[in-house]
Amino acid sequence: MLPEPKGWRILIKKEKAKEVSKGGIILSDVSKDAENYLSITGTVVKIGPMCWHDRDTGQPWQGGPWCKVGDKIIVPKFTHFRMEIEDTEYRIINDDEVIAVVDPNLEIKVYS
């Protein structure tokens, strides 16, 4: 059972680093660790009940939700709570930390 995000928080499942390159080369642990560190994308698993609502008034944001369960998103590198459950990394972020929603088939590396 996964944690239930509260308030304006979102639970995402972080993508795992690739084991094999596009050319079929098995990647070393160092390469996988570097990719895992640089790739800050994940799939939205659960959304808190107050996401995309004004913190003071409780009214929904005019722009509506920025993403939905199942979306692949990009998030900031250092602004989330990290945890591992059964060998899978999850993160809890605030609703306003979603940078972008991207095509689920797109392979992305984020550099900063």
Secondary structure, DSSP 8 states (H G I E B T S, - for coil): ------TTEEEEEE----SB-TTS-B--HHHHHHHHHH--EEEEEEE-TTTTB-TTT--B-TT--S--TT-EEE--SSSSEEEEETTEEEEEEEGGG--EEE-TT-------
